Amino acid sequence: MKYRLRFINITPNNNGSQVSLLAGSSPVRWRAVAKDGEDLPPAQAIEQEARLVIAVGKMYDFEFEPTTKGDLRLEVVRLFNRTWAVTGVQVR
């Protein structure tokens, strides 16, 4: 099953945040599919490590297709390594 994840940075006065989808301490892989509501051209819709630095006012969509079942971690860290939010994600 494929999942589409949308990340929007609506924080005030923030230099940006890093969003990561992790299996243990390693990022999984996802495919970029859209930026600011517009589909990406095929040359930019590539599979990559699941880490994203997102600036204020930006929106990104990624497609994630798990290869195994298990527990993942979605982590949002403000730049300069201050953890902001962490949540578990269960892949069944």
DSSP file (Angstrom, degrees, kcal/mol; ACC not computed):
  #  RESIDUE AA STRUCTURE BP1 BP2  ACC     N-H-->O    O-->H-N    N-H-->O    O-->H-N    TCO  KAPPA ALPHA  PHI   PSI    X-CA   Y-CA   Z-CA
    1    1 A M              0   0    0      0, 0.0     2,-0.4     0, 0.0     0, 0.0   0.000 360.0 360.0 360.0 137.8    0.0    0.0    0.0
    2    2 A K        -     0   0    0     63,-0.2     2,-0.4    61,-0.0    63,-0.2  -0.788 360.0-158.5 -99.6 143.8    1.2    3.5   -0.8
    3    3 A Y  E     -A   64   0A   0     61,-3.0    61,-3.2    -2,-0.4     2,-0.6  -0.939   8.0-145.9-119.3 142.9    0.8    6.5    1.5
    4    4 A R  E     -A   63   0A   0     -2,-0.4     2,-0.4    59,-0.2    59,-0.2  -0.951  17.2-165.4-108.9 123.6    0.8   10.1    0.5
    5    5 A L  E     -A   62   0A   0     57,-3.3    57,-2.7    -2,-0.6     2,-0.5  -0.909   2.6-162.6-111.2 132.7    2.3   12.4    3.2
    6    6 A R  E     -A   61   0A   0     -2,-0.4     2,-0.5    55,-0.2    55,-0.2  -0.966   2.8-167.5-118.1 129.8    1.9   16.2    3.2
    7    7 A F  E     -A   60   0A   0     53,-2.9    53,-2.4    -2,-0.5     2,-0.4  -0.967   6.2-179.8-118.4 128.6    4.1   18.5    5.2
    8    8 A I  E     -A   59   0A   0     -2,-0.5     2,-0.9    51,-0.2    51,-0.2  -0.995  17.9-149.9-129.0 126.8    3.2   22.1    5.7
    9    9 A N        +     0   0    0     49,-2.2    48,-3.1    -2,-0.4    49,-0.3  -0.848  31.4 154.9 -98.7 105.9    5.3   24.5    7.8
   10   10 A I        +     0   0    0     -2,-0.9    -1,-0.1    46,-0.2    46,-0.1   0.083  27.7 130.3-115.3  21.2    3.0   27.1    9.2
   11   11 A T        -     0   0    0      1,-0.1     3,-0.5     3,-0.0     2,-0.3  -0.506  58.1-119.7 -75.9 144.1    5.2   28.1   12.2
   12   12 A P  S    S-     0   0    0      0, 0.0    -1,-0.1     0, 0.0    -2,-0.1  -0.599  83.7  -2.9 -83.1 145.0    5.8   31.8   12.8
   13   13 A N  S    S+     0   0    0     -2,-0.3     2,-0.4     1,-0.2    -2,-0.0   0.857  90.6 143.4  47.8  50.8    9.4   33.2   12.8
   14   14 A N        -     0   0    0     -3,-0.5    42,-0.5     1,-0.1    -1,-0.2  -0.965  51.2-144.7-121.7 136.3   11.1   29.8   12.3
   15   15 A N        -     0   0    0     -2,-0.4     2,-0.2     1,-0.3    -1,-0.1   0.546  68.4 -73.9 -76.2  -5.7   14.2   29.4   10.1
   16   16 A G        -     0   0    0     39,-0.1    63,-1.8    63,-0.1     2,-0.3  -0.564  43.2-119.9 130.5 164.5   12.9   26.0    9.0
   17   17 A S  E     -EF  54  78B   0     37,-1.9    37,-3.2    61,-0.2     2,-0.5  -0.953  14.0-129.0-136.9 154.7   12.5   22.5   10.3
   18   18 A Q  E     -EF  53  77B   0     59,-3.5    59,-2.7    -2,-0.3     2,-0.4  -0.936  20.2-163.0-106.8 127.0   13.8   19.1    9.3
   19   19 A V  E     +EF  52  76B   0     33,-3.2    33,-2.4    -2,-0.5     2,-0.4  -0.919  13.0 178.3-107.5 132.3   11.2   16.3    8.9
   20   20 A S  E     -EF  51  75B   0     55,-2.4    55,-2.7    -2,-0.4     2,-0.6  -0.992  25.1-153.6-135.8 142.8   12.4   12.7    8.9
   21   21 A L  E     - F   0  74B   0     29,-1.9     7,-2.4    -2,-0.4     2,-0.3  -0.973  33.8-171.2-113.4 114.5   10.7    9.4    8.6
   22   22 A L  E     -GF  27  73B   0     51,-3.1    51,-2.3    -2,-0.6     2,-0.6  -0.830  34.6-159.1-120.2 144.0   12.9    6.9   10.4
   23   23 A A  E >  S-G   26   0B   0      3,-3.4     3,-1.8    -2,-0.3     2,-0.5  -0.962  87.9 -41.1-110.0 106.6   13.3    3.1   10.9
   24   24 A G  T 3  S-     0   0    0     -2,-0.6    -2,-0.1    47,-0.3    49,-0.1  -0.634 124.8 -30.1  68.3-124.1   15.4    3.0   14.0
   25   25 A S  T 3  S+     0   0    0     -2,-0.5    -1,-0.2    -3,-0.1    -3,-0.0   0.372 124.1  88.1-104.1   3.5   18.0    5.8   13.4
   26   26 A S  E <  S-G   23   0B   0     -3,-1.8    -3,-3.4     1,-0.0     2,-0.1  -0.843  77.9-119.3-107.1 137.7   18.0    5.5    9.6
   27   27 A P  E     -G   22   0B   0      0, 0.0    -5,-0.3     0, 0.0    24,-0.1  -0.449  22.8-138.4 -69.7 144.1   15.7    7.3    7.2
   28   28 A V        -     0   0    0     -7,-2.4    22,-2.8    22,-0.2     2,-0.4  -0.098  31.0 -96.5 -79.7-167.9   13.4    5.2    5.0
   29   29 A R  E     +B   49   0A   0     20,-0.2    36,-0.4    36,-0.1     2,-0.3  -0.933  42.6 169.4-118.5 142.4   12.9    6.2    1.4
   30   30 A W  E     -B   48   0A   0     18,-2.5    18,-3.1    -2,-0.4     2,-0.5  -0.896  29.3-119.6-139.9 170.8   10.1    8.2   -0.1
   31   31 A R  E     -BC  47  63A   0     32,-2.6    32,-3.0    -2,-0.3    16,-0.2  -0.965  21.8-128.6-120.2 125.8    9.4    9.8   -3.4
   32   32 A A  E     + C   0  62A   0     14,-1.8    30,-0.2    -2,-0.5     3,-0.1  -0.517  35.2 164.3 -66.6 133.0    8.7   13.5   -3.8
   33   33 A V  E     +     0   0A   0     28,-2.7     7,-2.3     1,-0.4     2,-0.3   0.601  55.5  11.6-126.0 -22.4    5.5   14.1   -5.7
   34   34 A A  E     -DC  39  61A   0     27,-1.5    27,-2.5     5,-0.3    -1,-0.4  -0.997  47.6-159.5-157.3 154.4    4.5   17.8   -5.2
   35   35 A K  E >  S-DC  38  60A   0      3,-2.3     3,-1.9    -2,-0.3    25,-0.2  -0.993  82.4 -10.1-136.7 129.3    5.6   21.1   -3.9
   36   36 A D  T 3  S-     0   0    0     23,-3.7    24,-0.1    -2,-0.4     3,-0.1   0.833 130.3 -52.8  52.0  38.0    3.3   24.0   -2.9
   37   37 A G  T 3  S+     0   0    0      1,-0.2     2,-0.5    22,-0.2    -1,-0.3   0.384 114.9 110.3  85.6  -3.4    0.3   22.1   -4.4
   38   38 A E  E <  S-D   35   0A   0     -3,-1.9    -3,-2.3     1,-0.0    -1,-0.2  -0.896  72.1-115.8-108.4 132.2    1.8   21.5   -7.8
   39   39 A D  E     -D   34   0A   0     -2,-0.5    -5,-0.3    -5,-0.2    -6,-0.1  -0.353  35.0-117.6 -59.8 141.9    2.8   18.1   -9.1
   40   40 A L        -     0   0    0     -7,-2.3    -1,-0.1     1,-0.1     5,-0.1  -0.540  28.3-105.0 -79.4 147.4    6.5   17.8   -9.7
   41   41 A P    >>  -     0   0    0      0, 0.0     3,-2.2     0, 0.0     4,-1.3  -0.379  39.5-103.4 -64.3 153.3    7.8   17.1  -13.2
   42   42 A P  T 34 S+     0   0    0      0, 0.0     3,-0.2     0, 0.0    -2,-0.1   0.810 120.5  60.7 -51.0 -35.2    9.1   13.5  -13.6
   43   43 A A  T 34 S+     0   0    0      1,-0.2     3,-0.1     3,-0.0    -3,-0.0   0.761 113.0  37.5 -65.9 -23.5   12.7   14.6  -13.4
   44   44 A Q  T <4 S+     0   0    0     -3,-2.2     2,-1.9     1,-0.1    -1,-0.2   0.580  93.7  87.1-102.8 -13.2   12.1   16.0   -9.9
   45   45 A A     <  +     0   0    0     -4,-1.3     2,-0.3    -3,-0.2    -1,-0.1  -0.517  67.3 149.0 -86.3  71.4    9.7   13.3   -8.6
   46   46 A I        -     0   0    0     -2,-1.9   -14,-1.8    -3,-0.1     2,-0.3  -0.717  53.5-108.5-111.3 155.1   12.5   11.0   -7.5
   47   47 A E  E     +B   31   0A   0     -2,-0.3     2,-0.3   -16,-0.2   -16,-0.3  -0.624  52.2 156.5 -77.2 139.1   12.9    8.5   -4.7
   48   48 A Q  E     -B   30   0A   0    -18,-3.1   -18,-2.5    -2,-0.3     2,-0.1  -0.944  48.3 -63.7-154.5 170.4   15.2    9.8   -1.9
   49   49 A E  E     -B   29   0A   0     -2,-0.3     2,-2.4   -20,-0.2   -20,-0.2  -0.379  58.7-109.4 -59.5 139.7   16.1    9.5    1.7
   50   50 A A  S    S+     0   0    0    -22,-2.8   -29,-1.9   -29,-0.3     2,-0.4  -0.399  80.4 111.3 -80.3  67.3   13.2   10.5    3.9
   51   51 A R  E     +E   20   0B   0     -2,-2.4     2,-0.4   -31,-0.2   -31,-0.2  -0.997  39.1 178.0-137.0 137.7   14.6   13.8    5.2
   52   52 A L  E     -E   19   0B   0    -33,-2.4   -33,-3.2    -2,-0.4     2,-0.6  -0.990  22.5-152.3-143.8 129.3   13.3   17.2    4.3
   53   53 A V  E     -E   18   0B   0     -2,-0.4     2,-0.5   -35,-0.3   -35,-0.2  -0.923  26.5-167.9 -97.3 121.2   14.2   20.7    5.4
   54   54 A I  E     -E   17   0B   0    -37,-3.2   -37,-1.9    -2,-0.6     2,-0.1  -0.944   8.8-146.8-120.1 125.9   11.1   22.8    5.0
   55   55 A A    >   -     0   0    0     -2,-0.5     3,-1.7   -39,-0.2   -46,-0.3  -0.408  40.5 -77.2 -83.7 162.4   11.0   26.6    5.2
   56   56 A V  T 3  S+     0   0    0    -42,-0.5   -46,-0.2     1,-0.3    -1,-0.1  -0.340 118.0  20.0 -58.6 135.3    8.1   28.6    6.6
   57   57 A G  T 3  S+     0   0    0    -48,-3.1     2,-0.3     1,-0.3    -1,-0.3   0.483  97.8 121.1  84.5   3.5    5.1   28.8    4.2
   58   58 A K    <   -     0   0    0     -3,-1.7   -49,-2.2   -49,-0.3     2,-0.4  -0.697  42.5-163.2-102.5 154.4    6.2   25.8    2.2
   59   59 A M  E     -A    8   0A   0     -2,-0.3   -23,-3.7   -51,-0.2     2,-0.4  -1.000   7.7-177.8-136.8 133.6    4.2   22.6    1.5
   60   60 A Y  E     -AC   7  35A   0    -53,-2.4   -53,-2.9    -2,-0.4     2,-0.4  -0.980  11.8-154.0-132.4 144.0    5.6   19.3    0.2
   61   61 A D  E     -AC   6  34A   0    -27,-2.5   -28,-2.7    -2,-0.4   -27,-1.5  -0.958  13.9-176.2-117.3 138.2    4.0   15.9   -0.7
   62   62 A F  E     -AC   5  32A   0    -57,-2.7   -57,-3.3    -2,-0.4     2,-0.5  -0.966  19.6-138.4-131.0 148.2    5.8   12.6   -0.6
   63   63 A E  E     -AC   4  31A   0    -32,-3.0   -32,-2.6    -2,-0.3     2,-0.5  -0.922  21.3-170.8-105.8 129.9    4.7    9.1   -1.5
   64   64 A F  E     -A    3   0A   0    -61,-3.2   -61,-3.0    -2,-0.5   -34,-0.1  -0.983  10.6-177.1-126.0 126.6    5.8    6.4    0.8
   65   65 A E        -     0   0    0     -2,-0.5   -63,-0.2   -36,-0.4   -36,-0.1  -0.931  25.0-136.7-122.7 105.8    5.5    2.6    0.1
   66   66 A P        -     0   0    0      0, 0.0     3,-0.1     0, 0.0   -36,-0.0  -0.287  11.9-163.5 -63.1 143.7    6.7    0.5    3.1
   67   67 A T  S    S+     0   0    0      1,-0.2     2,-0.3     2,-0.0     0, 0.0   0.637  75.6  19.9 -98.2 -20.0    8.8   -2.5    2.2
   68   68 A T  S    S-     0   0    0      2,-0.0    -1,-0.2     0, 0.0     2,-0.2  -0.963  81.1-107.6-143.6 160.2    8.3   -4.2    5.6
   69   69 A K        +     0   0    0     -2,-0.3     2,-0.3    23,-0.1    23,-0.2  -0.522  64.9  88.8 -81.8 156.1    5.9   -4.0    8.5
   70   70 A G  E    S- H   0  91B   0     21,-2.4    21,-3.2    -2,-0.2     2,-0.5  -0.919  73.8 -46.2 148.8-172.5    7.1   -2.5   11.8
   71   71 A D  E     - H   0  90B   0     -2,-0.3   -47,-0.3    19,-0.2     2,-0.2  -0.803  46.5-179.6 -99.0 131.8    7.4    0.7   13.8
   72   72 A L  E     - H   0  89B   0     17,-3.5    17,-2.6    -2,-0.5     2,-0.4  -0.717  18.9-133.5-117.7 172.0    8.7    3.9   12.2
   73   73 A R  E     -FH  22  88B   0    -51,-2.3   -51,-3.1    -2,-0.2     2,-0.6  -0.993   4.2-155.2-133.1 125.5    9.2    7.3   13.8
   74   74 A L  E     -FH  21  87B   0     13,-2.8    13,-2.3    -2,-0.4     2,-0.4  -0.901  24.2-174.0 -98.0 122.9    8.2   10.7   12.3
   75   75 A E  E     -FH  20  86B   0    -55,-2.7   -55,-2.4    -2,-0.6     2,-0.5  -0.959  18.3-166.8-126.9 133.4   10.4   13.4   13.7
   76   76 A V  E     -FH  19  85B   0      9,-3.3     8,-2.5    -2,-0.4     9,-2.0  -0.983  14.1-179.7-119.1 121.6   10.3   17.1   13.3
   77   77 A V  E     -FH  18  83B   0    -59,-2.7   -59,-3.5    -2,-0.5     6,-0.2  -0.977  25.0-129.9-123.7 128.8   13.4   19.0   14.5
   78   78 A R  E >>  -FH  17  82B   0      4,-2.6     4,-1.3    -2,-0.4     3,-0.6  -0.459  47.2 -86.9 -67.7 149.1   13.9   22.7   14.3
   79   79 A L  T 34 S+     0   0    0    -63,-1.8     3,-0.2     1,-0.2    -1,-0.1  -0.250 118.9  47.0 -55.8 151.1   17.2   23.7   12.7
   80   80 A F  T 34 S-     0   0    0      1,-0.1    -1,-0.2    -3,-0.1    -2,-0.1   0.669 129.2 -81.6  77.4  22.7   20.0   23.7   15.2
   81   81 A N  T <4 S+     0   0    0     -3,-0.6     2,-0.7     1,-0.2    -2,-0.2   0.796  79.6 147.7  61.7  39.5   18.8   20.3   16.6
   82   82 A R  E  <  -H   78   0B   0     -4,-1.3    -4,-2.6    -3,-0.2    -1,-0.2  -0.917  47.1-130.7-103.1 111.6   16.0   21.3   18.9
   83   83 A T  E     +H   77   0B   0     -2,-0.7    -6,-0.2    -6,-0.2     3,-0.1  -0.370  32.0 172.1 -63.6 133.5   13.5   18.4   18.8
   84   84 A W  E     -     0   0B   0     -8,-2.5     2,-0.3     1,-0.4    -7,-0.2   0.779  60.5  -1.2-110.8 -45.9   10.0   19.8   18.3
   85   85 A A  E     -H   76   0B   0     -9,-2.0    -9,-3.3     2,-0.0    -1,-0.4  -0.992  52.6-179.0-152.5 142.2    7.8   16.7   17.7
   86   86 A V  E     +H   75   0B   0     -2,-0.3     2,-0.3   -11,-0.2   -11,-0.2  -0.995  10.1 171.7-140.4 134.8    8.2   13.0   17.5
   87   87 A T  E     -H   74   0B   0    -13,-2.3   -13,-2.8    -2,-0.4     2,-0.2  -0.995  30.0-116.7-142.5 150.3    5.4   10.4   16.9
   88   88 A G  E     -H   73   0B   0     -2,-0.3     2,-0.4   -15,-0.2   -15,-0.2  -0.577  21.3-161.0 -82.9 148.1    5.3    6.7   16.2
   89   89 A V  E     -H   72   0B   0    -17,-2.6   -17,-3.5    -2,-0.2     2,-0.6  -0.992   6.3-152.7-129.8 122.0    4.0    5.3   12.9
   90   90 A Q  E     -H   71   0B   0     -2,-0.4     2,-0.6   -19,-0.2   -19,-0.2  -0.856   3.6-159.9-100.1 124.2    2.9    1.7   12.7
   91   91 A V  E      H   70   0B   0    -21,-3.2   -21,-2.4    -2,-0.6    -2,-0.0  -0.906 360.0 360.0-101.7 120.1    3.2    0.0    9.4
   92   92 A R              0   0    0     -2,-0.6   -23,-0.1   -23,-0.2    -1,-0.1   0.367 360.0 360.0-111.6 360.0    1.0   -3.1    9.2
